[in-house]
Amino acid sequence: MPGSVLLLSVKPKYAAMIFAGTKGVELRKVRPQVTSGDTVLVYVTAPVKALSGMVTVDRVVTGKPSSLWPLVREHAGLTRDEFDQYYAGAPTGYAIIFSEVARLASPVNLGTLRSLWEGFQPPQTYSYLPAGELRSMQALLGHRRQLCRRQPRGRGT
């Protein structure tokens, strides 16, 4: 979606692995419109309920779940059983592979997000934020971003 930024909802367990560098790929059943170099904002779901960081997309790999597993198994933060259960019945899977991860030193909680963006609702899976809404937060995000941006330890192939 041109002129917008992807806001991705991630469960706390998986967000912690992303920011620790042990999860370098996010798996989805529906392909978000992102390409190499795009920034994706990471919203951590309940009980955290906060915008906690961002990732840069290296690439998106598309394929049958059975062909994705060998590519992502070391970097997905899932067991094979969890992977199979997630993709059960899905003909196609999508792997968003990260090239860079940045955690916000001070996450932006849901209350603050709602005060900045009238009508803000955290997405069930993902949503797109118009560029104008993101621009209103750039200073806030810049101050909260940790100085150390780093490559994730595990990157998919």
N, C-alpha and C positions, 0 to 999 in steps of 0.2 A: 504494500500500500504506500505509494509515493508520498513524501512529505509527512510521514508519521514515524513513530517509534514504537516498537513492540514492547508491551508490558507482559511479562511472563509470570504466572503464579506457580510457585514451587513450594512443596511441603518443607517444613523446617529441617527434617532429617536430611533431605537431598540438598537443600540450600547450604547447610553446614558443610557438606562434602564438597560442594562447588567452591565455597570460599576457602576451604582447607586445601584445595588443589587436588583432591582425590577423585573428583568427578569432573571430567572434562567434556562431557557430552550430555545433552538433554534429549530424551526420547519423547516423541509425540506421535499420535495416530492421525492427526490432521496437520498438514504442512503450513506453518506460518510463512508469511511473505517476507522473508529475510534473505540476504545474500552476504557474501564475503565482505567483511569490513563493517557491517551494520552493528550498532550498539543495541543491546537488549537490556531493558531494566528488569531486575529481579525483585518481585514482590513475594515476601515470605508469608504463607498463609497462617491461620490460627494455630497456636495461640500467639504467635509473634505479631502478626498483622502489621507489617512494615515494609516499605521499600528499603531494601538492605544492600543493594549493590547493582553492578552491571557487568555484562560480559560482552566481548567482541566476538562476532561470528567469524570463524575460519571458513566453514562451508557447511552445507546441508547435504546429507547423504540420504537418498531415497532408495527403498528396496523392499523386497519381501522380508518379513521379520526373520525368517530362517537365514537369509543372506546378510542381514544386518548384525546378527549376534557375533559372528567372528570378528567383525570390525570394531565393535564397541564394548565387548565383554570386559576388558580391562579398565574401562573408563566410565562405565554407565552407573556404577554404584548399586547394581542389582545382581542377584543370583540368576542363574538360568531359569529356575522355576518362576521367580518374580517376573522376569522378562517375558516368558511364555504366557504367564497369566495376564500380564498387561496387554499383550498383543493378541490374545485369544480371539479368533474370528476376524481379525483385521487383515485385509489382503496386502496392505502396504504400511510400512513404517517409515518414520523420518527421524534422523539423528542430526541435531544441531550441535556441531563440534565447535568448541570455543578456542580462540587463539589467545585471549587475554581475559583476566578476571580482576575486578576491582570491588572491594567491599567498602561500604560507606562507614566511616569511623563512627558516625552517629546516624543510625537508621531513621528514616522519616516515617513516623507512626501513622496509622490510619486516620486519626483525628486531624493531624496536620495536613495530610493529603486531601482530606475533604474540605479543609479550610482554604487550601490553595486552588483546588479544582472543584467548583460547584457541581454537585451531583456525582462526584467520583464514587464508583463502585469497584471493588477489587474483582478482577476477572475470575471466572471459574477455571479456565485454562490459560487463555491469553486474550489480549485485546490490543488495539492500536490507539496510541495517544497522538492527537494532532500535534504537529511541530510547534504551533503557537502555545499550546499548554505546556509543553516541555520547556520552551524558552523561558516561561515564567518561573521555572524552578532551577534553571541552570546555575545561578549563583549559590543557591542552597545546596545543590548537589556538589558543586565545586568545593565548597567549604567542608562538606562532610566526607568527601572521598578521602580515603587513606592515601598518604603520600606514596606509599609503596604499591605500585601496580606490578603485577607479576603474571608470569605464564603459569597455567595450571600444570601440575606434575604429570597428569595423565591426559594425553591427547589421542583421540581416535585416529585411525589410519584411513 
